[in-house]
Amino acid sequence: MDEKLSQAGLLIVDDEEDNVQLLRRILESAGYSNIRSTNDAREVPELLREFEPDLVLLDLLMPGKDGYDVLRELCDDLPETEYRPVLVLTSDHTRDAKRRALSGGAKDFLTKPLSPAEVRLRVRNLLETRFLHRALQEHNEHLEERVRKRTASLEEARLQTLHRLARAAEYRDDDTGQHTRRVGLSAARIAHALGWSVRATSNMRLAAPLHDVGKIGIPDSILLSTRKLTAEEFAVMKTHCHIGADLLSSPDVPLLGLAAEIALNHHERWDGKGYPNGLAGEDIPLSGRIVAVADTFDALTHSRPYKKAWSVETALQEISRDAGHAFDPAVVAAFQIAIDTLDLAVA
């Protein structure tokens, strides 16, 4: 007998001590050494918690709490993914006893007087089945973990690719390429000031930098123009919201779903005069309202081909004036709290 089988935990539940000792001799002679027993079925729940047996050998006909009661408890307490067999050993030879025991959760059934060879065979078969079930479960868990890691790796690679794409688009009208990073940090600080959870705030920090990824589809003649855009050119410029949302759309990846939501809505206005869909007030997703403030503040305080940088004080005054018009007043208030924690020295 291999070591795993010999060390398997066996719990004998029988009110007759003679029966218990007989089973011990049969099992010990076969090489099993990890055996516990009780003559009182009321002790079974505690023994299960303490001993965690691999197999229960259970008598049915016991005073007070009988084997059927024990079977019911064993099944109720057993997790769905767990397989812990019960071998019923009884002097009740009736079909009804066998039917009740097997339908109640027992995996095998033997009648007394017991055949030592039969006991050893049934015990071994049930233990091997338990260990095979456990090995299969561990294998499945290992595979699931590998799939989770692989999926996470693919998501990370996709996110990194999209971040690089966003940076590539940003470098076209931002020599430092830091705008996306600054907007991510600012948006995360605003989300934190609004009471978002740590996880949600972290997701905002990762998703917000992708808000302008759709600029990759805008011609340089429009994106880098130093003059006021014509109506036709501005219509093209506005398409970067839809382009970005389409690039980021991924229903199965929540982080990218958040990024797509931001890309689509960060130019909407609280008063409904924004684009691309003219949403107003709380119809605009909160993520878009947050990034609208973070993006505008960063754009105002840093140079662009078409403008010089504003001072922080002037930009704050402008954003405050636009609360209730361009911006959600609650988001502006949160931004005013968050501004003290922002690193405004970043290029």
C-alpha positions as CSV (number, residue, x, y, z in Angstrom):
1,M,0.0,0.0,0.0
2,D,1.4,3.4,-0.9
3,E,1.9,6.1,1.8
4,K,-1.0,8.3,0.8
5,L,-3.5,5.4,1.3
6,S,-1.9,4.3,4.5
7,Q,-2.2,7.8,6.0
8,A,-5.7,8.3,4.8
9,G,-8.0,9.5,7.6
10,L,-10.7,6.9,8.5
11,L,-13.5,7.7,10.9
12,I,-15.6,4.8,12.3
13,V,-19.0,5.6,13.7
14,D,-20.7,2.7,15.4
15,D,-22.5,2.4,18.8
16,E,-21.2,-1.1,19.4
17,E,-17.5,-1.1,20.5
18,D,-17.1,-4.7,19.4
19,N,-17.9,-3.6,15.8
20,V,-15.5,-0.7,16.1
21,Q,-12.6,-3.0,17.2
22,L,-13.4,-5.5,14.5
23,L,-13.1,-2.8,11.8
24,R,-9.9,-1.5,13.4
25,R,-8.3,-4.9,13.1
26,I,-9.5,-5.3,9.5
27,L,-8.2,-1.9,8.5
28,E,-4.9,-2.0,10.5
29,S,-4.1,-5.4,9.0
30,A,-4.4,-3.8,5.6
31,G,-1.9,-1.1,6.5
32,Y,-4.2,1.8,7.5
33,S,-2.9,3.7,10.5
34,N,-4.8,6.9,10.8
35,I,-8.0,5.7,12.3
36,R,-10.4,7.5,14.7
37,S,-13.7,6.2,16.1
38,T,-16.7,7.1,18.2
39,N,-19.7,5.2,19.7
40,D,-21.7,8.4,20.0
41,A,-23.0,9.8,16.7
42,R,-23.4,13.2,18.4
43,E,-19.6,13.6,18.4
44,V,-19.4,13.3,14.6
45,P,-19.6,17.1,13.8
46,E,-16.7,17.9,16.2
47,L,-14.7,15.0,14.9
48,L,-15.2,16.1,11.3
49,R,-13.9,19.6,12.1
50,E,-11.0,18.3,14.1
51,F,-10.0,15.2,12.2
52,E,-11.2,16.0,8.6
53,P,-11.4,12.3,7.6
54,D,-11.0,11.0,4.0
55,L,-13.6,8.3,4.6
56,V,-16.4,7.8,7.1
57,L,-17.5,4.2,8.0
58,L,-21.0,4.6,9.3
59,D,-23.4,2.3,11.1
60,L,-27.1,3.0,10.5
61,L,-28.9,1.6,13.5
62,M,-27.8,3.6,16.5
63,P,-29.8,4.9,19.5
64,G,-30.8,8.5,19.6
65,K,-29.0,10.0,16.6
66,D,-28.9,7.3,13.9
67,G,-26.9,6.9,10.7
68,Y,-29.5,8.6,8.5
69,D,-29.2,11.7,10.7
70,V,-25.4,11.7,10.4
71,L,-25.6,11.2,6.6
72,R,-27.9,14.3,6.4
73,E,-25.4,16.4,8.4
74,L,-22.5,15.2,6.4
75,C,-24.2,16.1,3.1
76,D,-25.4,19.5,4.4
77,D,-21.9,20.5,5.6
78,L,-20.0,19.2,2.6
79,P,-19.0,21.9,0.0
80,E,-20.3,21.2,-3.5
81,T,-16.7,20.8,-4.8
82,E,-15.7,18.3,-2.1
83,Y,-15.9,14.5,-2.3
84,R,-15.8,12.8,1.0
85,P,-17.2,9.2,0.7
86,V,-19.3,7.4,3.3
87,L,-19.4,3.7,3.5
88,V,-22.5,2.4,5.3
89,L,-22.0,-0.8,7.4
90,T,-25.3,-2.1,8.8
91,S,-27.1,-5.2,10.0
92,D,-30.3,-3.9,8.3
93,H,-30.5,-6.1,5.1
94,T,-33.7,-4.5,3.7
95,R,-33.9,-2.8,0.3
96,D,-35.4,0.2,1.9
97,A,-32.3,0.7,4.2
98,K,-30.0,0.5,1.2
99,R,-32.1,2.8,-0.9
100,R,-32.4,5.4,1.9
101,A,-28.6,5.2,2.7
102,L,-27.5,5.6,-1.0
103,S,-30.1,8.3,-1.8
104,G,-29.1,10.1,1.5
105,G,-25.5,10.5,0.3
106,A,-23.7,7.2,1.1
107,K,-21.3,6.1,-1.6
108,D,-21.3,2.4,-0.8
109,F,-23.2,-0.1,1.4
110,L,-22.2,-3.3,3.1
111,T,-24.3,-5.5,5.4
112,K,-23.1,-7.3,8.6
113,P,-21.6,-9.7,9.3
114,L,-18.7,-8.1,7.5
115,S,-16.3,-9.8,5.1
116,P,-12.8,-8.5,5.9
117,A,-11.8,-8.8,2.2
118,E,-14.9,-7.0,1.1
119,V,-14.3,-4.2,3.6
120,R,-10.7,-3.7,2.5
121,L,-11.8,-3.7,-1.2
122,R,-14.6,-1.1,-0.7
123,V,-12.4,1.1,1.5
124,R,-9.6,1.1,-1.0
125,N,-11.9,1.9,-3.9
126,L,-13.6,4.8,-2.1
127,L,-10.3,6.3,-1.0
128,E,-8.7,6.0,-4.5
129,T,-11.8,7.7,-5.9
130,R,-11.5,10.5,-3.3
131,F,-7.8,11.1,-4.1
132,L,-8.5,11.0,-7.8
133,H,-11.3,13.6,-7.3
134,R,-8.9,15.8,-5.2
135,A,-6.1,15.5,-7.8
136,L,-8.6,16.4,-10.6
137,Q,-9.8,19.4,-8.5
138,E,-6.2,20.6,-7.9
139,H,-5.4,20.2,-11.6
140,N,-8.5,22.2,-12.5
141,E,-7.6,24.9,-10.0
142,H,-4.1,25.0,-11.4
143,L,-5.4,25.3,-14.9
144,E,-7.9,28.1,-13.8
145,E,-5.0,29.9,-12.2
146,R,-2.9,29.7,-15.3
147,V,-5.8,30.9,-17.4
148,R,-6.3,33.8,-15.0
149,K,-2.7,34.7,-15.2
150,R,-2.6,34.4,-18.9
151,T,-5.8,36.5,-19.2
152,A,-4.3,39.1,-16.9
153,S,-1.1,39.1,-18.9
154,L,-3.0,39.6,-22.2
155,E,-5.1,42.4,-20.7
156,E,-2.0,44.1,-19.4
157,A,-0.3,43.8,-22.8
158,R,-3.4,45.2,-24.5
159,L,-3.6,48.1,-22.0
160,Q,0.1,48.8,-22.5
161,T,-0.3,48.9,-26.3
162,L,-3.2,51.3,-26.0
163,H,-1.3,53.5,-23.6
164,R,1.6,53.6,-26.1
165,L,-0.9,54.4,-28.8
166,A,-2.3,57.2,-26.7
167,R,1.2,58.6,-26.0
168,A,2.0,58.4,-29.8
169,A,-1.1,60.5,-30.4
170,E,-0.2,62.9,-27.6
171,Y,3.3,63.5,-28.9
172,R,1.8,65.0,-32.0
173,D,0.6,68.1,-30.1
174,D,2.5,67.8,-26.8
175,D,6.3,67.7,-27.0
176,T,6.7,66.2,-23.5
177,G,4.2,63.5,-24.0
178,Q,3.2,63.9,-20.3
179,H,-0.4,65.2,-20.7
180,T,-1.9,61.7,-20.6
181,R,-0.1,60.8,-17.4
182,R,-1.0,64.1,-15.7
183,V,-4.6,63.7,-16.6
184,G,-4.6,60.2,-15.1
185,L,-3.2,61.4,-11.8
186,S,-5.5,64.4,-11.6
187,A,-8.6,62.4,-12.4
188,A,-7.6,59.8,-9.8
189,R,-7.2,62.5,-7.2
190,I,-10.6,63.9,-8.0
191,A,-12.2,60.4,-7.8
192,H,-10.6,60.0,-4.4
193,A,-12.0,63.3,-3.2
194,L,-15.4,62.2,-4.4
195,G,-15.2,59.1,-2.2
196,W,-14.4,56.5,-4.8
197,S,-12.9,53.2,-3.5
198,V,-9.1,52.5,-3.7
199,R,-9.7,50.1,-6.5
200,A,-12.0,52.4,-8.5
201,T,-9.6,55.3,-8.0
202,S,-6.7,53.1,-9.3
203,N,-8.8,52.1,-12.3
204,M,-9.4,55.8,-13.0
205,R,-5.7,56.5,-12.9
206,L,-5.1,53.8,-15.5
207,A,-8.1,54.5,-17.7
208,A,-8.1,58.3,-17.9
209,P,-4.8,58.6,-19.8
210,L,-6.5,56.9,-22.7
211,H,-9.1,59.7,-23.0
212,D,-7.6,61.1,-26.2
213,V,-6.4,57.9,-27.9
214,G,-8.8,58.7,-30.7
215,K,-6.6,61.6,-31.8
216,I,-4.5,59.0,-33.6
217,G,-7.1,59.2,-36.3
218,I,-7.1,63.0,-36.7
219,P,-5.0,64.5,-39.5
220,D,-2.1,66.7,-38.5
221,S,-3.5,69.6,-40.5
222,I,-6.4,69.7,-38.0
223,L,-4.7,68.5,-34.8
224,L,-1.7,70.8,-35.1
225,S,-3.5,73.8,-36.5
226,T,-2.6,77.1,-34.9
227,R,-5.6,78.9,-36.2
228,K,-9.3,78.6,-35.4
229,L,-10.7,75.4,-37.0
230,T,-13.5,75.7,-39.6
231,A,-16.8,74.1,-38.9
232,E,-15.9,71.2,-41.1
233,E,-12.5,70.7,-39.5
234,F,-14.0,70.9,-36.0
235,A,-16.5,68.2,-37.0
236,V,-13.6,66.0,-37.9
237,M,-11.8,66.9,-34.6
238,K,-14.9,65.8,-32.6
239,T,-14.7,62.3,-34.1
240,H,-11.7,61.5,-31.9
241,C,-14.3,60.7,-29.1
242,H,-15.9,58.0,-31.2
243,I,-12.6,56.7,-32.6
244,G,-11.2,56.4,-29.1
245,A,-14.3,54.6,-27.7
246,D,-14.2,52.2,-30.6
247,L,-10.5,51.4,-30.1
248,L,-11.1,50.8,-26.4
249,S,-14.4,49.0,-26.5
250,S,-14.0,45.7,-24.7
251,P,-17.1,44.5,-22.8
252,D,-15.2,41.7,-21.1
253,V,-12.5,43.9,-19.7
254,P,-13.9,46.4,-17.1
255,L,-10.9,48.7,-17.1
256,L,-11.1,49.1,-20.9
257,G,-14.8,49.6,-20.6
258,L,-14.1,52.5,-18.2
259,A,-11.5,53.9,-20.6
260,A,-14.0,53.7,-23.6
261,E,-16.6,55.5,-21.5
262,I,-14.2,58.3,-20.7
263,A,-13.0,58.6,-24.3
264,L,-16.5,59.0,-25.5
265,N,-17.8,61.4,-22.9
266,H,-14.9,63.7,-21.7
267,H,-16.0,66.5,-24.0
268,E,-19.6,66.5,-22.9
269,R,-20.7,69.6,-21.0
270,W,-22.9,69.9,-17.9
271,D,-25.2,72.3,-19.8
272,G,-25.6,69.9,-22.7
273,K,-23.6,72.0,-25.2
274,G,-20.7,69.5,-25.5
275,Y,-20.0,66.7,-27.9
276,P,-20.3,64.1,-29.4
277,N,-23.8,63.4,-28.1
278,G,-24.9,66.6,-26.4
279,L,-25.5,64.9,-23.0
280,A,-26.3,67.1,-20.0
281,G,-26.0,66.9,-16.2
282,E,-26.0,63.5,-14.6
283,D,-26.8,61.8,-18.0
284,I,-23.0,62.2,-18.6
285,P,-21.2,59.3,-16.9
286,L,-19.3,60.5,-13.8
287,S,-16.0,59.3,-15.2
288,G,-16.5,61.6,-18.2
289,R,-17.3,64.5,-15.9
290,I,-14.2,63.9,-13.9
291,V,-11.8,63.7,-16.8
292,A,-13.4,66.8,-18.4
293,V,-12.2,68.9,-15.5
294,A,-8.8,67.1,-15.3
295,D,-8.2,67.4,-19.0
296,T,-9.2,71.1,-19.2
297,F,-7.1,72.1,-16.3
298,D,-4.0,70.4,-17.8
299,A,-4.7,71.8,-21.2
300,L,-5.0,75.3,-19.8
301,T,-1.8,75.2,-17.7
302,H,0.4,73.7,-20.5
303,S,1.4,75.1,-23.9
304,R,-0.2,73.9,-27.1
305,P,0.6,74.8,-30.7
306,Y,-2.4,77.1,-30.7
307,K,-1.9,78.7,-27.2
308,K,0.4,79.6,-24.4
309,A,0.2,78.1,-20.9
310,W,-2.1,79.8,-18.3
311,S,-1.1,80.2,-14.7
312,V,-2.5,77.8,-12.2
313,E,-4.5,80.6,-10.5
314,T,-6.0,81.7,-13.8
315,A,-6.9,78.2,-14.8
316,L,-8.6,77.5,-11.5
317,Q,-10.6,80.7,-11.8
318,E,-11.7,79.7,-15.3
319,I,-12.8,76.2,-14.1
320,S,-14.7,77.6,-11.1
321,R,-16.5,80.1,-13.4
322,D,-17.6,77.2,-15.6
323,A,-19.0,75.1,-12.7
324,G,-22.6,74.5,-13.6
325,H,-22.0,75.4,-17.2
326,A,-19.2,73.2,-18.7
327,F,-18.5,71.2,-15.6
328,D,-20.3,69.3,-12.8
329,P,-20.2,71.6,-9.8
330,A,-19.6,68.6,-7.5
331,V,-16.6,67.6,-9.6
332,V,-15.2,71.1,-9.5
333,A,-15.6,71.2,-5.7
334,A,-13.7,67.9,-5.5
335,F,-11.0,69.2,-7.8
336,Q,-10.6,72.2,-5.6
337,I,-9.9,69.8,-2.7
338,A,-7.6,67.6,-4.8
339,I,-5.6,70.4,-6.3
340,D,-3.4,70.7,-3.2
341,T,-2.2,67.1,-3.7
342,L,-1.3,67.4,-7.4
343,D,2.3,67.7,-8.6
344,L,1.9,70.8,-10.7
345,A,5.6,70.9,-11.4
346,V,5.5,67.9,-13.8
347,A,6.3,69.1,-17.3
